[in-house]
Amino acid sequence: MINKQLIFKKRPVGLPSADTWELQSNTIPDLAQGEVLIQQHYISLDPAMRGWMNEGKSYIEPVQIDEVMRAGSVGKVIKTNNHPKFKDGDYVTGWGGVQQYVITNGSNWYKVDPNLASLPQYIGTLGMPGMTAYFGILEVGKIKEGDIVLVSGAAGAVGSIVGQIAKIKGCKVIGIAGGSKKCNYIVDELGFDGAIDYKSENIVEALKRECPKGIDVYFDNVGGEILDAALARLRLHARIVICGAISQYNNKKAVNGPSNYLSLLVNRASMQGMVVLDYAKDYSKAAKEMGGWIAQGKLKSKEDIYDGIENFHETFLRLFSGDKMGKLVLKVIEE
Ligand SMILES: NC(=O)c1ccc[n+]([C@@H]2O[C@H](COP(=O)([O-])OP(=O)(O)OC[C@H]3O[C@@H](n4cnc5c(N)ncnc54)[C@H](OP(=O)(O)O)[C@@H]3O)[C@@H](O)[C@H]2O)c1
């Protein structure tokens, strides 16, 4: 059997070019005792992958040159060699990387039930982005009923769930997204109270319009000028959740920091970074609650699925161009 694998070949500077990776076709070796072979169906494409390509200290080791590109995934066990936990036919999710098959001893892989949610949902709303939204807005943002919540990247995998959870908890929610289609989507379909199109509006003026009384919680997915504008509108004891800074990930120079940070002092506010991996022990509890909200129609989840491991590069770039709706997923199984 042949496994198509995307091998990381060089550390990019700026936006990654296609030759950052090499697509290889390699023979799948035999299973050792206690291993399983997983046929991967869907790969999760995440902005964090850009950070994992950089050398240097971060919250996780960088991907090494000549390794399979790291990625979350979901698929099916198709062969086992005396594995204590998994059997043929089990659906599982884990860190399978950008490849069609993966051999593992099963550590850090979890069974999922395809009857309860679709497989792509297990790497989206019920996977890492959904967990980020859940713990970020509840544990770090500490939202309470009546709070005014602003979220950037609002039509994306994390932001769309953040806004919906804040609505479930009785907050007023304003989303920032690129383009009228995404802005209409978060208001009309997801129930946000307002939207700002940062691509066509002056962000400072639009924030005055949408948040005339200021902001209690800002959930930041993008950094840069939008973070700076949000800082200027904080209310007393506001909380900023630093989840990501996608506007800065492909910078060739230093990250642009916020000049309005003294607003934290004036408003006795806080700005706190979060890494979803810190909440791993509570994922199943969060997934259960979010699964319930999905079943009750309170939480909507949208996946944008592209086909073929050959199309990894152009699909990955959609994270940065914004040319996608919801959670970006790559289907790698060949039928
Ligand atoms: N801290 C953690 O543990 C953790 C975990 C998961 C994700 N994250 C972070 O959360 C953020 C969102 O991740 P996601 O998976 O939900 O991605 P996503 O929002 O589904 O996709 C990225 C979106 O970012 C927007 N974007 C791209 N370039 C931008 C720019 N220059 N300025 C403003 N917006 C821009 C685009 O939407 P528009 O069309 O609206 O521009 C794009 O669709 C990322 O920063 C990611 O690194 C953090």
The ligand as an SDF file (V2000), in Angstrom:
LIG
                    3D

 48 52  0  0  0  0  0  0  0  0999 V2000
   -4.3640   29.9000   21.3370 N   0  0  0  0  0  0  0  0  0  0  0  0
   -4.7880   28.7290   20.9060 C   0  0  0  0  0  0  0  0  0  0  0  0
   -4.7120   27.7040   21.5780 O   0  0  0  0  0  0  0  0  0  0  0  0
   -5.3900   28.6690   19.5280 C   0  0  0  0  0  0  0  0  0  0  0  0
   -6.0020   27.5030   19.0540 C   0  0  0  0  0  0  0  0  0  0  0  0
   -6.6150   27.5310   17.7830 C   0  0  0  0  0  0  0  0  0  0  0  0
   -6.5550   28.6890   17.0310 C   0  0  0  0  0  0  0  0  0  0  0  0
   -5.9100   29.7830   17.5070 N   0  0  0  0  0  0  0  0  0  0  0  0
   -5.8550   31.0340   16.7580 C   0  0  0  0  0  0  0  0  0  0  0  0
   -7.1860   31.4520   16.5480 O   0  0  0  0  0  0  0  0  0  0  0  0
   -7.2510   32.2370   15.3640 C   0  0  0  0  0  0  0  0  0  0  0  0
   -8.3780   31.7420   14.4800 C   0  0  0  0  0  0  0  0  0  0  0  0
   -8.0900   30.4090   14.0730 O   0  0  0  0  0  0  0  0  0  0  0  0
   -9.1530   29.5920   13.2200 P   0  0  0  0  0  0  0  0  0  0  0  0
   -8.7130   28.1900   13.1790 O   0  0  0  0  0  0  0  0  0  0  0  0
  -10.5070   29.9070   13.7020 O   0  0  0  0  0  0  0  0  0  0  0  0
   -8.9680   30.2180   11.7760 O   0  0  0  0  0  0  0  0  0  0  0  0
  -10.1150   30.8150   10.8740 P   0  0  0  0  0  0  0  0  0  0  0  0
  -10.6260   32.0310   11.5760 O   0  0  0  0  0  0  0  0  0  0  0  0
  -11.0770   29.7410   10.5260 O   0  0  0  0  0  0  0  0  0  0  0  0
   -9.3520   31.2370    9.5540 O   0  0  0  0  0  0  0  0  0  0  0  0
   -8.5260   32.3260    9.5280 C   0  0  0  0  0  0  0  0  0  0  0  0
   -9.3180   33.6190    9.2390 C   0  0  0  0  0  0  0  0  0  0  0  0
   -8.5370   34.7230    9.6360 O   0  0  0  0  0  0  0  0  0  0  0  0
   -8.9470   35.8660    8.9230 C   0  0  0  0  0  0  0  0  0  0  0  0
   -7.7510   36.6380    8.5470 N   0  0  0  0  0  0  0  0  0  0  0  0
   -6.7440   36.2490    7.7480 C   0  0  0  0  0  0  0  0  0  0  0  0
   -5.8360   37.2360    7.6260 N   0  0  0  0  0  0  0  0  0  0  0  0
   -6.3030   38.2830    8.3740 C   0  0  0  0  0  0  0  0  0  0  0  0
   -5.8200   39.5890    8.6660 C   0  0  0  0  0  0  0  0  0  0  0  0
   -4.6680   40.0320    8.1330 N   0  0  0  0  0  0  0  0  0  0  0  0
   -6.5580   40.4000    9.4540 N   0  0  0  0  0  0  0  0  0  0  0  0
   -7.7240   39.9730    9.9790 C   0  0  0  0  0  0  0  0  0  0  0  0
   -8.2460   38.7290    9.7450 N   0  0  0  0  0  0  0  0  0  0  0  0
   -7.5250   37.8980    8.9560 C   0  0  0  0  0  0  0  0  0  0  0  0
   -9.6850   35.3600    7.6830 C   0  0  0  0  0  0  0  0  0  0  0  0
  -11.0590   35.7130    7.8420 O   0  0  0  0  0  0  0  0  0  0  0  0
  -11.6400   37.0610    7.1920 P   0  0  0  0  0  0  0  0  0  0  0  0
  -12.1250   36.6810    5.8410 O   0  0  0  0  0  0  0  0  0  0  0  0
  -12.6840   37.4600    8.1430 O   0  0  0  0  0  0  0  0  0  0  0  0
  -10.4840   38.0230    7.1040 O   0  0  0  0  0  0  0  0  0  0  0  0
   -9.5580   33.8520    7.7520 C   0  0  0  0  0  0  0  0  0  0  0  0
  -10.6880   33.1740    7.2900 O   0  0  0  0  0  0  0  0  0  0  0  0
   -5.8750   32.1570   14.7300 C   0  0  0  0  0  0  0  0  0  0  0  0
   -5.1390   33.3070   15.0860 O   0  0  0  0  0  0  0  0  0  0  0  0
   -5.2790   30.9340   15.3680 C   0  0  0  0  0  0  0  0  0  0  0  0
   -3.8810   30.9610   15.3750 O   0  0  0  0  0  0  0  0  0  0  0  0
   -5.3310   29.7920   18.7450 C   0  0  0  0  0  0  0  0  0  0  0  0
  1  2  1  0
  2  3  2  0
  2  4  1  0
  4  5  1  0
  4 48  2  0
  5  6  2  0
  6  7  1  0
  7  8  2  0
  8  9  1  0
  8 48  1  0
  9 10  1  0
  9 46  1  0
 10 11  1  0
 11 12  1  0
 11 44  1  0
 12 13  1  0
 13 14  1  0
 14 15  2  0
 14 16  1  0
 14 17  1  0
 17 18  1  0
 18 19  2  0
 18 20  1  0
 18 21  1  0
 21 22  1  0
 22 23  1  0
 23 24  1  0
 23 42  1  0
 24 25  1  0
 25 26  1  0
 25 36  1  0
 26 27  1  0
 26 35  1  0
 27 28  2  0
 28 29  1  0
 29 30  1  0
 29 35  2  0
 30 31  1  0
 30 32  2  0
 32 33  1  0
 33 34  2  0
 34 35  1  0
 36 37  1  0
 36 42  1  0
 37 38  1  0
 38 39  2  0
 38 40  1  0
 38 41  1  0
 42 43  1  0
 44 45  1  0
 44 46  1  0
 46 47  1  0
M  CHG  2   8   1  16  -1
M  END
$$$$
